[in-house]
């Protein structure tokens, strides 16, 4: 089949680009002709919360990526839509993550579909965003009207589709493994490169830091541990919200000097260092659908602690690959303490559970009409 993926890719950075590029490689491996159409302008700089939108990694040489879209220019949407309509791919695949993108992506998809050949499939991160704004529902409804099939990566998002459409084709497939960050390193070597003490039990909070991800809960929980001498909390990821308030909280708790703050964006080439150094990946989210962080943890065979929100508990069976607790510091602390003192072996459960999260399964969900 001839397939166009519409969305974030190099030179942009982050999980969206990683996902689209990894999906393209899977589809190519299955024999399809694939290209990615990404942005000339993704976010105006005043709307972007981080330091830069752009990757420092080299462009992938094995993928056909063109920069065409402007997220805020309707004339551009028309031009891109008409160009793809003439190109007439069998499938247009769109990863949807934010209502802000609905006018751009939805308008292009509507124009493309007029060729009466191209089917539009959307892979849904969220339909109802974690950080809500006026107009979100209206924008997501507009986007949903432009597609032929929905693929949700958590059952909670699949259920959300009913608020916008009850007739179109839909499927559930969990977020596949992020297996593109390289081979595992020995833990001691990863610790050495990051300047961490391998004698400590390393608890890792990883990813872009937004308020809904519950870092404040983790700081409270870590501070409440009866004995922190054996542990080391590492916070790795760029602040996409006010970072000063977290430092102030840690100072008030008396732990700011104990926490290892690695709060620059982590490039793809360094991701494996953090996961190979870590003993437990902690995701104390206050709201969630699914998370790419869990799928990196599975790839590197690292147990997890997640909260019982959204779809996280669906993919982290409690007691088998880690812990599922309520989103409260009082619930997180006992699980951390149990891991520190008992050091349970989750390796068998991790090896078995990760088999569910294949890219071939996601490809099948996209194309199975």
C-alpha positions as CSV (number, residue, x, y, z in Angstrom):
1,X,0.0,0.0,0.0
2,X,0.9,3.6,-0.5
3,X,0.8,5.3,3.0
4,X,1.4,8.9,4.1
5,X,1.9,9.7,7.8
6,X,0.9,13.2,8.6
7,X,2.5,14.6,11.8
8,X,5.6,15.3,13.8
9,X,8.9,14.0,12.6
10,X,12.5,15.1,12.3
11,X,13.8,17.8,12.7
12,X,11.3,18.0,15.5
13,X,12.1,16.2,18.7
14,X,10.2,14.2,21.3
15,X,7.9,11.2,21.6
16,X,5.6,12.1,18.7
17,X,8.5,12.2,16.3
18,X,9.9,9.0,17.7
19,X,6.5,7.3,17.4
20,X,5.8,8.3,13.8
21,X,9.3,7.4,12.6
22,X,9.2,4.0,14.3
23,X,5.7,3.3,12.8
24,X,7.0,4.3,9.4
25,X,9.9,1.8,9.7
26,X,7.5,-1.0,10.6
27,X,5.2,-0.3,7.7
28,X,8.2,-0.2,5.3
29,X,9.4,-3.5,6.7
30,X,6.0,-5.0,5.9
31,X,6.4,-3.9,2.3
32,X,4.5,-0.7,2.1
33,X,5.6,2.6,0.4
34,X,5.7,5.2,3.2
35,X,6.4,8.9,3.4
36,X,6.0,11.3,6.3
37,X,4.7,14.9,5.9
38,X,5.7,17.0,8.9
39,X,5.7,20.7,9.9
40,X,7.4,23.8,8.6
41,X,5.9,25.4,11.7
42,X,4.6,23.2,14.4
43,X,4.0,25.7,17.3
44,X,4.6,29.4,17.2
45,X,7.5,30.0,19.6
46,X,5.4,31.9,22.1
47,X,3.1,28.9,22.5
48,X,5.9,26.3,23.0
49,X,6.7,25.7,26.7
50,X,10.2,24.2,26.2
51,X,13.6,25.5,25.2
52,X,13.5,24.3,21.6
53,X,11.2,22.3,19.4
54,X,14.1,20.9,17.4
55,X,16.2,17.8,17.7
56,X,20.0,17.8,17.9
57,X,20.1,14.3,16.4
58,X,21.0,13.7,12.7
59,X,18.1,13.3,10.2
60,X,17.1,9.7,9.6
61,X,18.5,8.5,6.3
62,X,16.1,5.7,5.8
63,X,12.9,7.7,5.9
64,X,11.2,10.0,3.3
65,X,10.3,13.1,5.4
66,X,9.1,16.4,3.9
67,X,8.4,19.6,5.8
68,X,5.2,21.1,4.4
69,X,2.6,21.9,7.1
70,X,2.1,25.2,8.9
71,X,-0.2,24.6,11.9
72,X,-1.7,28.1,11.9
73,X,-2.0,29.0,8.2
74,X,-5.3,27.9,6.5
75,X,-3.9,28.6,3.0
76,X,-1.1,26.1,3.8
77,X,-3.7,23.5,4.9
78,X,-5.4,23.8,1.5
79,X,-2.2,23.6,-0.5
80,X,-0.9,20.5,1.5
81,X,-4.3,18.8,1.3
82,X,-4.6,19.3,-2.4
83,X,-1.0,18.0,-2.9
84,X,-1.6,14.8,-0.9
85,X,-5.0,14.4,-2.6
86,X,-3.3,14.4,-6.0
87,X,-0.7,12.0,-4.7
88,X,-3.6,9.7,-3.7
89,X,-2.1,7.4,-1.0
90,X,-4.2,4.4,0.0
91,X,-4.0,5.5,3.7
92,X,-3.4,8.8,5.5
93,X,-2.3,8.1,9.1
94,X,-2.6,10.9,11.6
95,X,-1.5,10.7,15.2
96,X,-3.8,13.1,17.2
97,X,-2.6,14.4,20.5
98,X,-3.9,18.0,21.0
99,X,-7.1,19.9,20.1
100,X,-4.8,22.8,19.0
101,X,-3.9,20.7,16.0
102,X,-7.4,19.8,15.0
103,X,-8.0,22.7,12.5
104,X,-4.8,21.9,10.6
105,X,-4.9,18.1,10.6
106,X,-8.7,17.9,10.2
107,X,-8.8,20.4,7.3
108,X,-6.0,18.6,5.4
109,X,-7.7,15.2,6.0
110,X,-11.0,16.5,4.7
111,X,-9.4,17.8,1.5
112,X,-7.5,14.6,0.9
113,X,-10.6,12.4,1.3
114,X,-12.2,14.1,-1.6
115,X,-10.2,12.0,-4.0
116,X,-12.5,9.1,-3.0
117,X,-9.6,6.8,-2.6
118,X,-7.6,7.7,0.5
119,X,-8.8,6.4,3.8
120,X,-7.9,8.4,6.9
121,X,-6.9,6.6,10.1
122,X,-6.1,8.4,13.3
123,X,-4.0,7.0,16.2
124,X,-5.3,8.7,19.3
125,X,-3.1,9.8,22.2
126,X,-5.9,11.7,23.7
127,X,-9.3,13.2,22.6
128,X,-9.9,14.9,25.9
129,X,-6.6,16.6,26.9
130,X,-5.0,16.4,30.4
131,X,-4.8,20.2,30.6
132,X,-8.2,21.4,29.4
133,X,-8.9,24.6,27.6
134,X,-12.1,26.3,26.3
135,X,-13.0,24.9,22.9
136,X,-11.3,21.5,23.3
137,X,-14.5,19.6,22.7
138,X,-15.5,21.6,19.6
139,X,-12.0,21.2,18.1
140,X,-11.8,17.4,18.7
141,X,-15.3,17.0,17.2
142,X,-14.1,18.8,14.1
143,X,-11.1,16.5,13.8
144,X,-13.2,13.3,14.4
145,X,-15.4,14.3,11.5
146,X,-12.4,14.1,9.1
147,X,-11.4,10.5,9.7
148,X,-12.6,7.0,8.7
149,X,-11.1,4.9,11.5
150,X,-10.0,5.4,15.1
151,X,-7.2,3.5,16.8
152,X,-6.9,4.1,20.5
153,X,-3.9,3.1,22.6
154,X,-5.9,2.8,25.9
155,X,-9.4,1.6,26.6
156,X,-10.2,4.9,28.3
157,X,-9.5,6.8,25.1
158,X,-11.5,4.2,23.1
159,X,-14.4,4.9,25.3
160,X,-13.9,8.7,24.8
161,X,-14.5,8.2,21.1
162,X,-18.2,7.7,21.8
163,X,-18.5,11.3,22.9
164,X,-17.6,12.3,19.3
165,X,-18.7,9.5,17.0
166,X,-20.6,6.2,17.5
167,X,-20.6,4.9,13.9
168,X,-17.1,4.8,12.5
169,X,-14.7,1.9,12.6
170,X,-12.5,1.7,15.7
171,X,-9.9,-0.5,17.4
172,X,-7.8,-0.8,20.5
173,X,-4.1,-1.6,20.4
174,X,-1.8,-0.7,23.3
175,X,1.2,1.6,22.7
176,X,4.0,-0.5,21.2
177,X,7.4,-0.9,22.6
178,X,9.9,1.9,22.1
179,X,12.7,-0.4,20.9
180,X,14.6,2.2,18.9
181,X,16.8,3.6,21.6
182,X,19.6,1.1,21.2
183,X,20.8,-2.0,23.1
184,X,20.9,-2.1,26.9
185,X,24.1,-1.2,28.7
186,X,25.4,-2.7,31.9
187,X,23.9,-0.8,34.8
188,X,27.3,0.1,36.2
189,X,28.4,1.6,32.9
190,X,25.2,3.6,32.5
191,X,25.6,4.9,36.1
192,X,29.2,5.9,35.4
193,X,28.3,7.9,32.3
194,X,25.6,9.7,34.2
195,X,27.7,10.3,37.3
196,X,25.3,8.2,39.5
197,X,26.3,5.9,42.4
198,X,25.6,2.3,41.4
199,X,25.4,1.3,45.0
200,X,22.2,3.3,45.4
201,X,18.8,2.0,44.3
202,X,17.9,4.5,41.6
203,X,14.3,5.7,41.2
204,X,13.7,7.4,37.9
205,X,11.1,10.0,37.0
206,X,11.5,10.4,33.2
207,X,10.0,12.6,30.5
208,X,8.7,16.2,29.9
209,X,7.6,17.6,33.3
210,X,4.0,18.8,33.3
211,X,1.8,19.3,36.3
212,X,-0.5,16.4,35.6
213,X,2.5,14.0,35.8
214,X,2.6,14.2,39.5
215,X,6.2,15.0,40.3
216,X,4.9,16.9,43.4
217,X,3.4,13.6,44.6
218,X,6.7,11.8,44.1
219,X,8.7,14.4,46.0
220,X,6.3,14.1,49.0
221,X,6.5,10.4,48.8
222,X,10.3,10.2,48.6
223,X,10.7,12.6,51.5
224,X,8.4,10.4,53.6
225,X,10.6,7.3,53.2
226,X,11.8,6.0,56.5
227,X,15.3,5.6,55.2
228,X,16.4,7.4,52.0
229,X,20.1,6.5,52.4
230,X,19.9,3.5,50.2
231,X,17.9,5.3,47.4
232,X,18.6,8.0,44.8
233,X,15.8,9.9,43.1
234,X,16.6,11.0,39.5
235,X,14.4,13.5,37.7
236,X,15.2,13.5,34.0
237,X,13.3,15.7,31.6
238,X,12.7,19.3,30.6
239,X,10.3,21.4,32.6
240,X,7.2,22.2,30.6
241,X,5.6,23.9,33.6
242,X,7.0,26.1,36.4
243,X,10.2,24.3,37.5
244,X,10.9,26.6,40.4
245,X,7.9,25.4,42.4
246,X,9.2,21.9,42.4
247,X,12.6,23.0,43.6
248,X,10.9,25.1,46.3
249,X,8.8,22.1,47.4
250,X,12.0,19.9,47.5
251,X,13.7,22.6,49.6
252,X,10.8,22.8,52.0
253,X,10.9,19.0,52.3
254,X,14.7,19.0,52.9
255,X,15.5,16.8,49.9
256,X,16.5,19.3,47.1
257,X,20.1,18.5,47.5
258,X,19.4,14.7,47.5
259,X,17.5,14.7,44.2
260,X,19.5,14.5,41.0
261,X,17.9,17.1,38.7
262,X,18.7,16.3,35.0
263,X,16.2,18.9,33.7
264,X,17.4,19.4,30.2
265,X,15.7,17.6,27.3
266,X,17.1,14.1,27.0
267,X,18.1,13.4,23.4
268,X,17.3,10.0,21.9
269,X,20.9,8.9,22.1
270,X,21.0,9.3,25.9
271,X,17.6,7.7,26.8
272,X,19.1,4.2,27.3
273,X,21.6,5.6,29.8
274,X,18.8,6.6,32.2
275,X,16.7,3.5,31.9
276,X,19.7,1.1,32.1
277,X,20.9,3.0,35.3
278,X,17.5,2.9,36.9
279,X,16.1,0.2,39.2
280,X,12.5,1.4,39.2
281,X,10.7,3.7,36.8
282,X,8.2,5.9,38.7
283,X,5.1,7.4,37.0
284,X,3.1,9.2,39.7
285,X,0.6,10.7,37.2
286,X,-2.6,12.5,38.3
287,X,-4.2,11.8,34.9
288,X,-3.1,9.7,32.0
289,X,-4.2,7.7,29.0
290,X,-1.1,5.8,28.0
291,X,2.5,6.6,28.2
292,X,5.5,6.0,26.0
293,X,7.7,5.9,29.2
294,X,6.2,2.6,30.1
295,X,7.1,1.2,26.7
296,X,10.7,2.3,27.0
297,X,10.8,0.7,30.5
298,X,9.5,-2.6,29.0
299,X,12.1,-2.5,26.3
300,X,14.9,-2.2,28.9
301,X,13.2,-4.7,31.3
302,X,12.7,-2.2,34.1
303,X,9.9,-2.6,36.6
304,X,7.5,0.3,37.1
305,X,5.4,2.1,39.7
306,X,2.4,3.7,38.1
307,X,-0.8,5.3,39.5
308,X,-4.3,4.0,38.9
309,X,-5.3,6.6,36.3
310,X,-6.3,6.3,32.7
311,X,-4.8,3.3,30.9
312,X,-1.6,2.9,32.9
313,X,-3.0,0.0,35.1
314,X,-4.0,-1.8,31.8
315,X,-0.4,-2.2,30.8
316,X,1.4,-2.5,34.2
317,X,-0.1,-5.5,36.0
318,X,0.2,-4.9,39.7
319,X,2.6,-7.3,41.3
320,X,3.7,-8.8,38.0
321,X,5.8,-6.0,36.4
322,X,5.7,-3.5,39.3
323,X,3.2,-1.6,41.4
324,X,-0.1,0.1,40.7
325,X,-1.1,2.5,43.5
326,X,-3.6,5.4,44.0
327,X,-2.4,8.9,42.9
328,X,-1.4,10.0,46.3
329,X,1.9,10.4,48.1
330,X,0.6,8.3,51.0
331,X,0.1,5.4,48.6
332,X,3.4,5.9,46.7
333,X,5.6,5.8,49.7
334,X,4.8,2.3,50.9
335,X,5.4,0.9,47.4
336,X,8.8,2.6,47.2
337,X,9.6,1.3,50.6
338,X,8.6,-2.2,49.6
339,X,10.8,-2.1,46.6
340,X,13.8,-0.7,48.5
341,X,13.6,-3.3,51.3
342,X,12.4,-6.4,49.5
343,X,13.8,-5.9,45.9
344,X,11.2,-8.2,44.3
345,X,12.2,-9.8,41.0
346,X,9.8,-8.8,38.2
347,X,12.0,-10.1,35.4
348,X,9.8,-13.0,34.5
349,X,6.6,-10.9,34.3
350,X,8.4,-8.2,32.3
351,X,9.7,-10.7,29.7
352,X,6.2,-12.2,29.3
353,X,4.2,-9.0,29.3
354,X,6.3,-7.1,26.8
355,X,5.3,-9.6,24.1
356,X,1.9,-7.9,23.8
357,X,3.3,-4.6,22.5
358,X,4.4,-5.2,19.0
359,X,4.6,-2.7,16.1
360,X,3.2,-5.3,13.8
361,X,0.1,-5.4,15.9
362,X,-0.3,-1.7,15.7
363,X,0.2,-1.8,11.9
364,X,-2.6,-4.4,11.7
365,X,-4.9,-2.3,13.8
366,X,-4.3,0.7,11.5
367,X,-5.1,-1.3,8.3
368,X,-7.8,-3.7,9.5
369,X,-11.0,-2.1,8.2
